Amino acid sequence: MADAGVDETAIEVFSHYYRLLEHGETGMIPESDIEPHDMESLADVTVDDAQATAALDGTAVIKLNGGLGTSMGMDRAKSLLCVRKGLSFLDVIARQVLHLRATTGARLPLIFMNSFRTSGDTVAALGRYEDLAVPGLPLEFHQNKEPKLLLRDLLPASLPRDPDLEWCPPGHGDLYTALLGTGLLDALLEAGYERVFVSNSDNLGAVPDPRVAGWFAASGAPFAIEAVRRTPSDRKGGHFARRRSDGRIVLRETAQTLPQDKEALADLERHRFTSTNNLWFDLAAMKEALSVRRGILGLPLIRNVKHLDPTDPSTPEVVQIETAMGAAIEIFEDATTIEVGRDRFVPVKTTNDLLVLRSDVYALGEDFVLTQQAEQVPFVDLDGPYTTVDQFAQRFPEGAPSLAEATSLKVTGDVTFCRGVKVVGDVEIDAGSQAQRVESDSVLR
């Protein structure tokens, strides 16, 4: 890691987790150690407009932008993908922030945490927004990298035909290490910023909202995460809970759940809230926590086992040491959560999500904020032929069908949708072994 130029703090953090792996740590959180967690709703909170604007002016925005979209067949930054009206994720994010600056007067710096694979494309794409950078602060900083470890002996893996695949990012929990190691944490404090709003670049619902900023500033909490009610599509995802031993809020990810606790994980009545990965933290409190812990927050370990080359199952199994940035909530005694509307959680992880985002379920306003037009967000399940972005585009050559009146759409087999198709209610299409077309202006019920 030193030879590859990795920051010294990041090496210390990696060493900490390596020692945990050596001693058999798995990072699991048993159901018996936690209990359900409840929270207040943003809808019930009163925030003064002047306080909200002032809080936003003391806020910096960080977007996690290290993903390549490999699950959708991409080999560059996923945020370059066109999502609405010829605009990419990056275009929409930049315009959201520029609009907020113009209407509120807030400084609101926008900074991207890129990986070594996404940096070049991202900086080039943002070049068209000449006023985006705030003087004295960068537009980007880089997340760290670490070696993949062979499962059999925890030695660094080797792949001479593609050395880049010998490395992996340490999960988005690396945010805090990278902020410290790059000097950005100190730079933000010196520039007079009090708090940071962090979210994923593939979630266009994660707008740096003045009302949420005002709520967080008034709460006095050092750390907070926005949460939403879990739905059937979230059954396999992480959730919030209270640790029985000390009462602190914890975020249990799927990879930290024991096999015998999967049923409890899926219980939407027991564990009602999931993380949006939209989080807020006080910069001074984070600086103090990192200082006390000598740069190692000690987030729970996530032991992720994959193949060295994810596309080649013949390559050896490796361990990727990861942490989740939301897990930092358990580090701070007075950390909190707040329930927000589903409009602040519109992640695009698959082409299923992309179809909904491109449809008339959402509208993009003059403020470049997504507004949900439909009464509910339909559940979409597209078959294998739609898995990659290229395959997806071939089957929706005229754009997404109308889904505003749909509750679900399941497509099995190879189906091409022509212009003006409308889906109403629950619709299932099975093409069998032959490719099929849904003709223009068809209404599927």
N, C-alpha and C positions, 0 to 999 in steps of 0.2 A: 504493500500500500504506500509506503514511503517512497519507493522507487517510482511509483506511478503519480507522485505529486499529491496524494491525498492529504488533506489537512490533519495536523497533529491531534486536534480535538476529536476528529472523526475516528482516528486510529484508536484513541483511548476508549471511545464508546464501543467500537467494534470489539476491542479486547475484553471489555467488561462482559459483553454478551457471549463471546467465545468461551470465557471461563464458565458461564452459566450452562452452556451447551455441554461442555466437558463433564460437568457434574450432573448431567441428566435432566436439567431443567426443561420443561415442555411449555411453560407459559399457560397451562390449562387453568380455568377458573371453574371449580365444581359448583353445581347448583346448590349444594348444601352450604356453601360459603356466602351466598348472596340472598337478597330478598328484593321484591319489586320496588320500583322507584316511581313516585308521582311528581308532578311539577305544575307550576302556574302556566297560563296561556297568555301569549302576547295580546290576544284579542281582549283580554280583561285588564290590560295595563294602560294607565294614562301617562302620556309623555308630553311635556310642554314643548311647543314648536321651537322656541328659542334655545332651550336646552338641547334639543335634538340636533339642531344645526351646529351648535357649539361643539357637541360631542363628535359630530362627523368631521369637523375641522381638525380635531385632534387625532383622527384615525388614519392609519395607512392600510392599504389593501394589498394582500398577497394572494396570488392565484397559483395553485399547484399545477404545473404544466409539464411534468416529466413523462407523461404517457405517450406511447407511439401508436396506440390503437391497433395493436397486433391481433387482438381478439376479433377485429373486424377486417383483418387482412391488410392493414396499413403498415407502412414502414417509415412514416414520418410523424411529426407531432399531430395527435388527434385533433387538437384545437384548430388546425387548418381546414378541417372538414366543413364544407358548406352546409349550413343548417336552415337559414331562412332568407329569402329574397336576395340570393347571391352573396350573402354575408356568412363568414365563418364564425366559429366560436370567438376567435380573437377579435374580429371586427365588432361583434355585438358587445363584448366585454369593454373594449376601448371606448365605444360610443356611449355605453351606460355611464362610465366614469366621467367622460367629457361633458355629458349632459348634466350630471349631478354637480360638477364644478360650476357650470354656467348658471344653474338655477339656485344653488345654495351659497356659492362663494367659498366653499370649502377647498382646501389645498388638495386633499385626497390623492396622495401619490399611489400609483398602480405599479406593482413590482411582481414579476413572474419568477417562480422557482423552477428553473429548467434543469433537465438532465443534459449530459454531454451529447445525447442524441437529438434533443429538441431545440437546443439553443440557437443554432444558426438559422433554421427555418423560421423560428419565432421572431427573432430580432429583425430579419428581413421583412417579414409580413407586417411588423409594427412600424416599419420605416415610413409608411404613408401618413402616420399620425405625428406630425412634427411637434405638436404641443403636448404630447402625452407625458414625456419625462418631466419630473419636477427637479428644478436645479438643486444640485448637491446630492441627489439620490440616483441610484442606477435603475434601469428598467428591468434588470434581471440579476439573479444570483444563481449559483449552481448547487444542486443537491450533491451529496457525496456519493461515492461508489465503494463497494467492498467485494472481496472475492467470494465466489460460490464455493461451498465446501462439500467435498465428497461425503456422501452419507456413511460410507463404510468406515472412514477413519478421520474425518474432519480436516483432511488436508486440502489445500487449494486445488480446485479442478483445473485441468489443462485441456485446451482444444485448439491445437495449432492452426487448423484450417479456418478458424474464426475466433481470434483471441478476444474480441469484444464480448463474446458470450461467456467468457470466464468471469465476467463481472456482473454485478446486479446493484440496483439501488437499495438502500436500507429501509424501504417503506417510507411513508410520509411522516413518520415520527422523526425522521432526520431533519425536519424543518428547524427544530430548535438548535441542533448541532450546527447546521449550516448558517443560521442567523448569527450564532456566536462566532464561528470560525471565520466567516467572511468579513466580520466587523460591521455588518448591517444593523445588528441590534443596537450597538453603540451609536451608529450614525443616525438612526431614527430618534433615539433619546436626545442626542445633541441638537437635532433639528427641531425639538420641541413637541414631538408626537408622543401621545400618552398610551395609545392602544393600537392593536392590529386586528383587522378582520381577515380571516383566512378561509378560502373555499377552493373547490376543484374547478378547473377551467371548463370541464364538460358539464357543469351545472349552471345554466343560464338563469335559473331562478335565484341564484345567490348574489343579489344586488346589495351593495353596501348601503343599506336603508337607514336614513337618519333616525327613524323611530326606534329601531333595534339598537343603534348606537347610543341613543339617549337612555334607553332602558338599562343597557349594560353600564354606562357611566354612573347612573344613579344607584345602581345595585351595590356598588362598592366591591363587587366580587373581583378576584384576580383573574378568573378564568371562567368561561361559559361556553356552552354548546347549544345550538339550535336543534330541536328535536321535532319529529313528526310522529303521529299515530301510525303504528305498524298496520299494514294491510296484508292480505294473503300473499302478495308478491314479495313481502319482506320476511316471510316465515324463516327463510334460511339466513337472514342477515343478522348483524350485530344488534345489541340492545343495551339500554341503560339499566343499572341495578344498584342496590346499596350493599356494601360489604358489611357483613354481620359483625366482624371483629372491631371495626372502628367507625362504622356509619358513613364512610366516605362513598361518594358516587364513583362507580366504575363503569367502563364501557367494555362489555364482553363481545368479542368478535366470534364469528363462526369457527375460525381456526383455533380458538381457545376453549371450545366447548367439548366436553367428553362425550364419547359415543352414547353412553347411557343417559346423557342429559339433552339429547337432541329433541326429545318430545317436549321438554320444558322450554327449550329455545323456540320451538314453533308455536307455543301457546300464546296467542295474541291477547288473551285476557289477563294472563299473569304478567308478562313483560310487554307493556303496551306502547313503548316508545323506542324509536330507532334514531340513530344520528343522521343528520343531514351532511355531516362533515363541514358545516359552516360554524366556525368557532371564533371566539373573541378572547383576547388576553391583554392584560395590563403589562406594558413593556417593562416598567420598573420592577414589578413582581416577578416577571420571568427572568430578568437579569439577576435578581437576588437569588432565586431558586437555582439557577445555573451556577452562580458563584459559590453558594453553600455546598453544592454537590460536585464542585470542580469540573463542571461541564457535562456531567453525566446525570441526566434527570432520573434514570432508572425506570424507564417505562417498561411495562410487562413485555416479555419476549414473545414474539410470534415465530414459531419454527415452521417454515414453509418448505415442504419437500417437493421438488420438481425434477425434470430431466435437464441435464446440462444444456442441451439444445431442445427447447420446448416443442419444436416441430419434429424431433427425431427421437422416438421412444427407445431406440437402440443405444443412445448415449447414457452414461451412468446417472444414477440418481444423485441429486445434490441437495444440500440444505441451504436455504437463503434465510439469513437472519434479518427479521423485519420488526418494526414497531409501528404502532398507529398513533398519529398525532393527537387524536381525541382521547387516548389513554392518559394524557397528561392531566386530565380532570381529577384523577385520584391523587395527584401530587400536592394539590392546593386544598387546604382545609376548608376554605369558604367558597369553593367553586360551586357553580350552579348550572342549571339547565332551564330552558324555556320552550314551551310548545309553540310552534309557528305553523302557518298554513302550508298545505302541500305545494302551493305556488312558489315556495322558496326552495323546493327540492325537485328539480327536473333533470336528474342525471341521465347521461347517454352512455351506457356501457355496451349496448348491443344494437344491431340493426332494428330490433323490435322497438327500442326506445327512440331511435332515429326516425322511424316512420311516424310515430305519434307526434314528435316534435315538429316534423315538416307538414303535418296535417293541419286541418282547421280546428283542432282541439285547442290550439293556442293562437293568439294574435300577438304581433310585435308592434308596440306602440311607438309614438314619436319620441318617447324617452328611452326607447330600445329595451323596455322591460316586457317580459312575457306576461300575458294575461290569459288565464284559462277561460275559454269561451264555452266549453261543454260543461254539462252538469257534473260529469265524472270523467276521469281519465280511463279510457278503455284498456283492457288487458289484451296485448298482442303477442302472438306466438307464431313466428315464421319458421318454416322448415329449412333444412340444410342449404338448398339453392340460394338462400338469401343471406347467408352468414357473413360474407365479405361485402365491403362497400361496392366493389365492382359488380358482383353478382346482383346485389340489391338494386343498383342503378339500372341494370338491364331489364329488370322485371317491373320497374316503375318508371318507364321512360318519359311519361307525361306528368310526373309528380305523384305525390301521395293521394290516395282516395280520401273522400270526406269521411271523417271518423267522429264528427261532433255528436252524432246520434247513435254511435256504436257503444256497446258495453264490452264486447270482446270480438276479436278476429283471429281465427286459427287457420293457417294455410299449410297443407301438407302436399308435397310434390312441387312441380314446376308450373307456376301460374304467372302470366304477365298481365298487368293491369293497365288498361288504356285510359284515355283522358276522361275526367268527370265521373268516375265511379263513386258511388255512395254506399256506405255500409250502415245498416240500421239494426240495433239490437245485438243479439248474439249470432255471429255468422261463422260457419266452418266450411272450408273448401278442401276437398280431397281430389287432387288431379289424377291419382292413380299413377300408372307408369307412363302416361302420355302428357306432353306439355300442353297446357291450355291457355286460353286468353279470356279475359273478362272485357267485353266490348265497351266502347265509349258510352257514357251516360247510363250505364247499368245501375240498378238499385238492388243491392243484396240485402235480404232480410233473413 
